[in-house]
Amino acid sequence: MKIGIGPLPGPLRKYEPMIKEVIWDLGVTGKTDEFVREGKVAIYNIENELYSKMNEAAKDTFVYRSIKNHLLKFIVVQV
C-alpha cells in the first residue's frame, strides 16, 4: 500500500504518537521513517474497525496491538 509521508487525516491523527511509541518499544533505531510509514499502513488497515462501538480504551489497546503486529511482520520481511 502506498502511503504518503504526511500526517494521518482527521480523527486518525491521534494515533501518530502511538506509532512512535510502538517503534520505541520495539527498539527500532534505524529507518524510523519507514517504520512510521508502516505504522500508518497499520492504522489504515484497521480504520473501519475503529468506527465500531468499542470504548476508547479498547480502541487504543486494539490500535497498539495492530501497529505492533504489523511492524513485527514488516521487520521479518526486511530480514
Summary of the structure (lengths in Angstrom):
residues: 79
radius of gyration: 12.1
end to end distance: 19.6
largest distance: 37.7
contacts: 195
relative contact order: 0.19
helix: 73%
strand: 0%
